[in-house]
Amino acid sequence: MNKLDQLESKYDVVIIGGGWAGLTLARQLKLNDGALTILVVEANTEFKAKVGEATVEMTGHYFMKQLGLVNYLYRNHLPKNGLRFFYDNPEHTLSLTEMSEHGTTSIPPHPAFQIDRARLETDLVDMNRANGIEVIQGVKAKNLNIQPGDELHSIELMEDGASGVVNARWLVDCSGRTRVAKKHKKLTRVENVPKHFSAWGRFKNIQDIDSMGDMNWRKKAFGRFLSTNHFSGDGYWVWFIPLSGGYTSVGIVGENSKFDKPPTKKQDFLDFLLAYRAISELLEGAELIDFEAWGQLAYRADEFIFEDRWATSGFSSMFLDPLFSGGGDMIALFNDHICKYIVTDISDSNREEAQQRLAKELPIANQVVTEFYQGLYAHVANVYPVIDSAELCSPLLAYNTAAYFLESAWDYMSGNYLDQEYWLRKSYLRRGYMALELILQRLLVETAKELKVQNRYFRRNSEGFFESGADHYKYFVYLMGTQGRDGWRIDLRVKLWVEVFLSVVQARLDLPKLANRMVVQQAITLPDLLQKPNMNGADLNWLLEKLSIKLTDLVNEDIADPVSVIVSEESFHTDTIEVMDLAGSYSNKELAEVNKKAKSIWVQTQEYIAIPSMVPVFLAFARSQPDSIMDSVIDQREAMRTAELDSAHADSEVV
């Protein structure tokens, strides 16, 4: 008897694809409604290694809280020690310990994991079967007959030439890039997505990164090998991800435009890796076990769940870029929504009301996920133009991590993505944050251009410095998911953006400690940055005048007769300032004391959290942003090139 003969004729839910997305969805559905009849159809008879091993905090929360897999994950997979970036020189001749580094010092408080995909999926099959879910392997879904409204869908299945049909109240396509449902409706497109390729494989016997270098270097971090380690170059990065079976996933993601011939062939891939000193040191004596490559990674869709009671999840829906390991977060959002609507719909005896609910709420659910994709893309797109510059990329990574914790991960842990009333009420905030990200990206692009011309772009790459970025989120990381702190979160989110903006200006104008000086943070606030979104050398005198006025005010608060304090460009490099006795009322000795006081204020630094609150300013700015900003071209380099071409065309017409 073949597998098809053992199937029921009808199921509540049929899931096509037994990978991570499909198997976790099946488990989640069963945990939420044990009476559901569920069939998972998987074309392969066994699971192989796949890209997408690294997860982040939303996915960790999904695995542990939604799926109840805490014990399983810690016993069978590796905890993740955050993202770690190493910065090389342009010739890629630095050893590991000579590189500047950005990464965590210890395991973060909110768990994430490095997943052995083949092991996870094999184990989920066993768990699902034990929970009463039918999982059949070696069977292909040939034809999907998706019916409107409340009618049953039918799915033709094939196994070794034999065929059969099953019916389903709900159908979910989790077939990965195969996208079985595309014959019913073409969903995916490649407009407004990163044009990136990827090549990767699993290695065994790579060198132990935590045994390399001297004791000083080793002490700077606990468990570097547990991180997703990134080695970056111009428009690309190489990952090292440890897996529980002793293997290491190694891959490259790059912008196609930066390569004459992307290394998507096995030998080209190996040659590319071994051309880098630090990478070749890690791969010395290692053996490549398997290899795969994709010429185009990203694609998007406007919908993933439909009123006709079918849906897509995982790679069948949309995929962005693995830079921040966001694929698992997308699956968590897909599956949470799909589970919610399947369970609610099937339990509702009033079919007319059930249909009305889907018609009303599914368009919003689709918007929730597509806007999450846009927001993640904005953070990814900000990094690529500066990914190989420690001076620009490291503060940006710290900001992105903190913003993710404060916004995306917090909302997920609070259940806000499933609360449509809350989500709609906060739409203006997302518009405001998107506008800030687009401003920041343009500033980064222009700054990178200037630093390259001035030969300053790589200057901090070989300092061997170590930055974790933990100061950006230490105040709230243990509060993530707490309800009722929306205003407080907005305040911190805006301050984070102001601080990273000033950090970029600091590099652009070569003004050491600009972003952290108390006087700067008190003098240059959000309205100033919104008025000067491309702050550059032409704004230097304006900046120095603002700082001089603020420092003068602070000094005059505690002295009898007023003075004027002058901040110059040199003040940032030598901490010297000029104090002028306006009324001639101070002796030389007294004036020296005033100067000493002024200098003590000037050198004072503080963290971003002490920046004045600008919540009312931001809220007004956010509410002024059009709805269309959420559909913006995210890669601002593309938008800037288009604007330049349009300007050149207009000039030629005038001539």
Buried (B, 14 or more C-beta within 10 A) or exposed (E): EBBBEEBEEBBBBBBBBBBBBBBBBBBBBBBBBEEBBBBBBBBBEEBEBBBBBBBBBBBBBBBBEBBEBEEBBEEBBBBBBBBBBBBBBEEBEBEBBBBBBBBBBEBBEBBBBBBBBBBBBBBBBEBBEEEEBBBBBBBBBEBBBBBEEBEBBBBBBBBEEEEBBBBBBBBBBBBBEBBBBBEBBEBBEEEBBBBBBBBBBBBBEBBEBEEBBEEEBBEBBEBBBBBBBBBBBBBBBBBBBBBBBEBBBBBBBBBBEEBEEBBBBBEBBBEBBEEBBBBEBBBEEBEBEEBBBBEEBBBBBEBBBBBBBBBBBBBBBBBBBBBBBBBBBBBBBBBBBBBBBBBBBBEEEEEEEBBEBBEEBBEEBBBBBBBBBBBBBBBBBBBBBBBBBBBBBBBBBBBBBBBBBBBBBBBBBBEBBBBBEBBEEBBBBBBBBBBBBBBBBBBBBBBBEBBEEEEBBBBBBBBBBBBBBBBBBBBBBEEBBEEEBBEBBBBBBBBBBBBBBBBBBBBBBBBBEBBBBBBBBBBBBBEBBBEBBBBBEEBEEEBBEBBBBBBBBBBBEEBEEBBBBBBBEEBBEEEEBBBEBEEEEBEEEBBEEBBEBBBEBBBEEBBBBEBEBBBEBBBEBBEEBEEEBBBBBBBBBEBBEEEEEEEEEEEEEEE
